[in-house]
Amino acid sequence: MFKNYLATKTDLEAIEEGLKTVWKPELNFVFRKKGLIASTVIVSYDSKYIYLWIPLREKPGQYRFRKILHNTTIPPEHHRGWSAGVWEKMEQLLPASIRKASKFAIPRIGGGLLKPFVTLQKDMGLEINPYTTKESYLATIVHEFGHIYWQQHKLWWYSDKKENLRYLRLARLLYAHPNVNVPQIPFYLPNIHAVGEIYAFCAEYTAGTLFWPTHCKNCDKFIQWRLKNLLDVEAKTNLDRVDSVLEPTKYPHDFSFVFGKIVLTRYPQLWPVILTRRPSLID
């Protein structure tokens, strides 16, 4: 359907509107450490060009626009969605300065343009689909920045070399000298990666509450319908044999619908701090 589609001014302006939203003061508590998202490159595309919004280091929240030619056929699924990260084939076409950088040094988010996104979402034929409007498109961009912000905290593995060496040296010492007192240091545990999906959901929902109430209402309607189905399935599930519908590694979006709404309601201002806090055995 979009084999020969070329971006319109409306398409490009929608992405720029989404970027401006991320940097609005109302979302400062969501993206409190702005440096964690400041180097994020935004990637979109049509049948002929890859469009890049490259952050200006000296002007956080401002971007340099660039487009480069490509001759790659883009599957529909990459037009109708966005993600924290870029489709592998598209990644290989990015400038070397971006492509060769780690995804922590230069994070990237990418996805389809407004018209393909909305049109293909409508064509999915879902009974209820909250992602068929411009509002939902803008909210999706905020959602992906939520992913980047959480990922930049590096909570799902032992990412701090200094701490790792301290744990290793302490354990080695205790094996050699069992009677040595263990110092009062925090023992951090990796968080599960799906918590990032909760963060992204909360970022999107918070932005929706502030700027796009119709999108929030559409999400509420869809999620209530989805949860009704999940309740029916879970009630009949033998959890000794089958995973719960809440299993985050299999159903991260359902996981985020449930726990995202709970944490947003219980901690409307503190959820960004709670979700980026490292689990610890000893405080």
Contacts in CASP RR format, 6 or more apart in sequence:
PFRMAT RR
TARGET T0000
AUTHOR 0000-0000-0000
METHOD contacts of the structure
MODEL  1
MFKNYLATKTDLEAIEEGLKTVWKPELNFVFRKKGLIASTVIVSYDSKYI
YLWIPLREKPGQYRFRKILHNTTIPPEHHRGWSAGVWEKMEQLLPASIRK
ASKFAIPRIGGGLLKPFVTLQKDMGLEINPYTTKESYLATIVHEFGHIYW
QQHKLWWYSDKKENLRYLRLARLLYAHPNVNVPQIPFYLPNIHAVGEIYA
FCAEYTAGTLFWPTHCKNCDKFIQWRLKNLLDVEAKTNLDRVDSVLEPTK
YPHDFSFVFGKIVLTRYPQLWPVILTRRPSLID
1 76 0 8 1.000
1 116 0 8 1.000
1 119 0 8 1.000
1 120 0 8 1.000
1 123 0 8 1.000
2 46 0 8 1.000
2 47 0 8 1.000
2 74 0 8 1.000
2 76 0 8 1.000
2 79 0 8 1.000
2 116 0 8 1.000
2 119 0 8 1.000
2 120 0 8 1.000
3 47 0 8 1.000
3 73 0 8 1.000
4 47 0 8 1.000
5 46 0 8 1.000
5 47 0 8 1.000
5 113 0 8 1.000
5 115 0 8 1.000
5 116 0 8 1.000
6 46 0 8 1.000
6 47 0 8 1.000
6 48 0 8 1.000
6 49 0 8 1.000
7 44 0 8 1.000
7 46 0 8 1.000
7 49 0 8 1.000
7 51 0 8 1.000
7 113 0 8 1.000
8 115 0 8 1.000
10 114 0 8 1.000
10 115 0 8 1.000
11 44 0 8 1.000
11 46 0 8 1.000
11 113 0 8 1.000
11 114 0 8 1.000
11 115 0 8 1.000
12 51 0 8 1.000
12 65 0 8 1.000
12 113 0 8 1.000
14 113 0 8 1.000
14 114 0 8 1.000
14 134 0 8 1.000
14 137 0 8 1.000
14 138 0 8 1.000
15 42 0 8 1.000
15 44 0 8 1.000
15 51 0 8 1.000
15 53 0 8 1.000
15 113 0 8 1.000
15 114 0 8 1.000
15 141 0 8 1.000
16 53 0 8 1.000
16 63 0 8 1.000
17 138 0 8 1.000
18 138 0 8 1.000
18 141 0 8 1.000
18 142 0 8 1.000
19 42 0 8 1.000
19 53 0 8 1.000
19 61 0 8 1.000
19 63 0 8 1.000
19 141 0 8 1.000
21 27 0 8 1.000
21 138 0 8 1.000
21 141 0 8 1.000
21 142 0 8 1.000
21 207 0 8 1.000
21 211 0 8 1.000
22 31 0 8 1.000
22 37 0 8 1.000
22 61 0 8 1.000
22 141 0 8 1.000
22 142 0 8 1.000
22 145 0 8 1.000
23 31 0 8 1.000
23 34 0 8 1.000
23 60 0 8 1.000
23 61 0 8 1.000
24 211 0 8 1.000
26 210 0 8 1.000
26 211 0 8 1.000
27 142 0 8 1.000
27 203 0 8 1.000
27 206 0 8 1.000
27 207 0 8 1.000
27 210 0 8 1.000
29 269 0 8 1.000
29 272 0 8 1.000
30 146 0 8 1.000
30 149 0 8 1.000
30 202 0 8 1.000
30 203 0 8 1.000
30 206 0 8 1.000
30 207 0 8 1.000
30 272 0 8 1.000
31 37 0 8 1.000
31 145 0 8 1.000
31 146 0 8 1.000
31 149 0 8 1.000
31 203 0 8 1.000
32 272 0 8 1.000
33 149 0 8 1.000
34 60 0 8 1.000
35 60 0 8 1.000
36 148 0 8 1.000
36 149 0 8 1.000
36 152 0 8 1.000
36 153 0 8 1.000
37 107 0 8 1.000
37 145 0 8 1.000
37 146 0 8 1.000
37 148 0 8 1.000
37 149 0 8 1.000
37 152 0 8 1.000
38 55 0 8 1.000
38 57 0 8 1.000
38 60 0 8 1.000
38 61 0 8 1.000
39 55 0 8 1.000
39 57 0 8 1.000
39 105 0 8 1.000
39 106 0 8 1.000
39 107 0 8 1.000
40 55 0 8 1.000
40 106 0 8 1.000
40 107 0 8 1.000
40 108 0 8 1.000
40 109 0 8 1.000
40 145 0 8 1.000
40 148 0 8 1.000
41 52 0 8 1.000
41 53 0 8 1.000
41 54 0 8 1.000
41 55 0 8 1.000
41 94 0 8 1.000
41 98 0 8 1.000
41 106 0 8 1.000
41 107 0 8 1.000
41 108 0 8 1.000
41 109 0 8 1.000
42 52 0 8 1.000
42 53 0 8 1.000
42 63 0 8 1.000
42 108 0 8 1.000
42 109 0 8 1.000
42 110 0 8 1.000
42 141 0 8 1.000
43 50 0 8 1.000
43 51 0 8 1.000
43 52 0 8 1.000
43 86 0 8 1.000
43 90 0 8 1.000
43 94 0 8 1.000
43 108 0 8 1.000
43 109 0 8 1.000
43 110 0 8 1.000
43 111 0 8 1.000
44 50 0 8 1.000
44 51 0 8 1.000
44 110 0 8 1.000
44 111 0 8 1.000
44 112 0 8 1.000
44 113 0 8 1.000
45 51 0 8 1.000
45 70 0 8 1.000
45 74 0 8 1.000
45 78 0 8 1.000
45 90 0 8 1.000
45 111 0 8 1.000
45 112 0 8 1.000
45 113 0 8 1.000
46 113 0 8 1.000
46 116 0 8 1.000
47 74 0 8 1.000
48 69 0 8 1.000
48 70 0 8 1.000
49 67 0 8 1.000
49 68 0 8 1.000
49 69 0 8 1.000
49 70 0 8 1.000
50 67 0 8 1.000
50 68 0 8 1.000
50 69 0 8 1.000
50 70 0 8 1.000
50 90 0 8 1.000
50 93 0 8 1.000
50 94 0 8 1.000
51 65 0 8 1.000
51 66 0 8 1.000
51 67 0 8 1.000
52 65 0 8 1.000
52 66 0 8 1.000
52 67 0 8 1.000
52 68 0 8 1.000
52 94 0 8 1.000
52 95 0 8 1.000
52 98 0 8 1.000
53 63 0 8 1.000
53 64 0 8 1.000
53 65 0 8 1.000
54 63 0 8 1.000
54 64 0 8 1.000
54 65 0 8 1.000
54 66 0 8 1.000
54 98 0 8 1.000
55 61 0 8 1.000
55 62 0 8 1.000
55 63 0 8 1.000
55 64 0 8 1.000
56 62 0 8 1.000
56 63 0 8 1.000
56 64 0 8 1.000
68 93 0 8 1.000
68 95 0 8 1.000
70 90 0 8 1.000
70 93 0 8 1.000
72 89 0 8 1.000
72 90 0 8 1.000
72 93 0 8 1.000
74 87 0 8 1.000
74 90 0 8 1.000
76 120 0 8 1.000
78 87 0 8 1.000
78 90 0 8 1.000
78 111 0 8 1.000
78 112 0 8 1.000
79 111 0 8 1.000
79 112 0 8 1.000
79 113 0 8 1.000
79 116 0 8 1.000
79 117 0 8 1.000
79 120 0 8 1.000
80 112 0 8 1.000
80 116 0 8 1.000
80 117 0 8 1.000
80 120 0 8 1.000
80 121 0 8 1.000
80 124 0 8 1.000
81 111 0 8 1.000
81 112 0 8 1.000
81 117 0 8 1.000
81 121 0 8 1.000
81 140 0 8 1.000
82 109 0 8 1.000
82 110 0 8 1.000
82 111 0 8 1.000
82 112 0 8 1.000
82 117 0 8 1.000
82 140 0 8 1.000
82 141 0 8 1.000
82 143 0 8 1.000
82 144 0 8 1.000
83 109 0 8 1.000
83 110 0 8 1.000
83 111 0 8 1.000
83 144 0 8 1.000
84 107 0 8 1.000
84 109 0 8 1.000
84 144 0 8 1.000
84 146 0 8 1.000
84 147 0 8 1.000
84 148 0 8 1.000
84 151 0 8 1.000
84 200 0 8 1.000
85 91 0 8 1.000
85 103 0 8 1.000
85 107 0 8 1.000
85 108 0 8 1.000
85 109 0 8 1.000
85 110 0 8 1.000
86 94 0 8 1.000
86 108 0 8 1.000
86 109 0 8 1.000
86 110 0 8 1.000
86 111 0 8 1.000
87 110 0 8 1.000
91 99 0 8 1.000
91 108 0 8 1.000
92 99 0 8 1.000
94 108 0 8 1.000
98 106 0 8 1.000
98 108 0 8 1.000
103 151 0 8 1.000
104 151 0 8 1.000
104 152 0 8 1.000
104 154 0 8 1.000
107 148 0 8 1.000
107 151 0 8 1.000
107 152 0 8 1.000
109 141 0 8 1.000
109 144 0 8 1.000
109 145 0 8 1.000
109 147 0 8 1.000
109 148 0 8 1.000
110 144 0 8 1.000
111 117 0 8 1.000
114 134 0 8 1.000
114 137 0 8 1.000
117 131 0 8 1.000
117 137 0 8 1.000
117 140 0 8 1.000
118 131 0 8 1.000
118 132 0 8 1.000
118 133 0 8 1.000
118 134 0 8 1.000
118 136 0 8 1.000
118 137 0 8 1.000
121 129 0 8 1.000
121 131 0 8 1.000
121 132 0 8 1.000
121 136 0 8 1.000
122 129 0 8 1.000
122 132 0 8 1.000
127 225 0 8 1.000
128 221 0 8 1.000
128 222 0 8 1.000
128 225 0 8 1.000
129 222 0 8 1.000
130 136 0 8 1.000
130 215 0 8 1.000
130 218 0 8 1.000
130 219 0 8 1.000
130 221 0 8 1.000
130 222 0 8 1.000
131 137 0 8 1.000
131 140 0 8 1.000
133 214 0 8 1.000
133 215 0 8 1.000
133 218 0 8 1.000
135 208 0 8 1.000
135 212 0 8 1.000
135 214 0 8 1.000
135 215 0 8 1.000
136 212 0 8 1.000
136 215 0 8 1.000
136 218 0 8 1.000
138 207 0 8 1.000
138 211 0 8 1.000
138 212 0 8 1.000
139 204 0 8 1.000
139 207 0 8 1.000
139 208 0 8 1.000
139 212 0 8 1.000
139 215 0 8 1.000
140 204 0 8 1.000
142 203 0 8 1.000
142 204 0 8 1.000
142 207 0 8 1.000
142 208 0 8 1.000
143 200 0 8 1.000
143 201 0 8 1.000
143 203 0 8 1.000
143 204 0 8 1.000
144 200 0 8 1.000
145 203 0 8 1.000
146 196 0 8 1.000
146 199 0 8 1.000
146 200 0 8 1.000
146 203 0 8 1.000
146 204 0 8 1.000
147 196 0 8 1.000
147 197 0 8 1.000
147 199 0 8 1.000
147 200 0 8 1.000
149 199 0 8 1.000
149 203 0 8 1.000
150 195 0 8 1.000
150 196 0 8 1.000
150 199 0 8 1.000
150 200 0 8 1.000
150 275 0 8 1.000
150 276 0 8 1.000
151 196 0 8 1.000
153 276 0 8 1.000
154 160 0 8 1.000
155 190 0 8 1.000
155 191 0 8 1.000
155 195 0 8 1.000
155 276 0 8 1.000
155 278 0 8 1.000
156 190 0 8 1.000
156 191 0 8 1.000
156 192 0 8 1.000
156 193 0 8 1.000
156 195 0 8 1.000
157 190 0 8 1.000
158 164 0 8 1.000
158 188 0 8 1.000
158 190 0 8 1.000
163 188 0 8 1.000
166 185 0 8 1.000
167 187 0 8 1.000
170 182 0 8 1.000
170 183 0 8 1.000
170 185 0 8 1.000
173 180 0 8 1.000
174 180 0 8 1.000
174 182 0 8 1.000
184 282 0 8 1.000
185 282 0 8 1.000
186 280 0 8 1.000
186 281 0 8 1.000
186 282 0 8 1.000
186 283 0 8 1.000
187 280 0 8 1.000
187 281 0 8 1.000
187 282 0 8 1.000
188 278 0 8 1.000
188 279 0 8 1.000
188 280 0 8 1.000
188 281 0 8 1.000
189 278 0 8 1.000
189 279 0 8 1.000
189 280 0 8 1.000
189 281 0 8 1.000
190 279 0 8 1.000
191 278 0 8 1.000
191 279 0 8 1.000
192 248 0 8 1.000
193 248 0 8 1.000
194 248 0 8 1.000
194 249 0 8 1.000
194 252 0 8 1.000
194 255 0 8 1.000
194 256 0 8 1.000
195 275 0 8 1.000
196 256 0 8 1.000
196 275 0 8 1.000
197 248 0 8 1.000
197 252 0 8 1.000
197 253 0 8 1.000
197 255 0 8 1.000
197 256 0 8 1.000
198 255 0 8 1.000
198 256 0 8 1.000
198 259 0 8 1.000
198 260 0 8 1.000
198 263 0 8 1.000
198 275 0 8 1.000
199 272 0 8 1.000
199 275 0 8 1.000
199 276 0 8 1.000
200 256 0 8 1.000
201 253 0 8 1.000
201 256 0 8 1.000
201 257 0 8 1.000
201 260 0 8 1.000
202 260 0 8 1.000
202 263 0 8 1.000
202 264 0 8 1.000
202 271 0 8 1.000
202 272 0 8 1.000
202 275 0 8 1.000
205 216 0 8 1.000
205 219 0 8 1.000
205 260 0 8 1.000
205 261 0 8 1.000
205 264 0 8 1.000
206 264 0 8 1.000
208 215 0 8 1.000
208 216 0 8 1.000
209 216 0 8 1.000
223 257 0 8 1.000
223 261 0 8 1.000
226 254 0 8 1.000
226 257 0 8 1.000
227 257 0 8 1.000
227 258 0 8 1.000
230 245 0 8 1.000
230 254 0 8 1.000
233 245 0 8 1.000
234 244 0 8 1.000
234 245 0 8 1.000
234 246 0 8 1.000
237 244 0 8 1.000
237 245 0 8 1.000
243 250 0 8 1.000
245 251 0 8 1.000
245 254 0 8 1.000
246 254 0 8 1.000
246 255 0 8 1.000
246 258 0 8 1.000
247 255 0 8 1.000
248 255 0 8 1.000
260 271 0 8 1.000
263 271 0 8 1.000
263 274 0 8 1.000
263 275 0 8 1.000
264 271 0 8 1.000
267 274 0 8 1.000
END
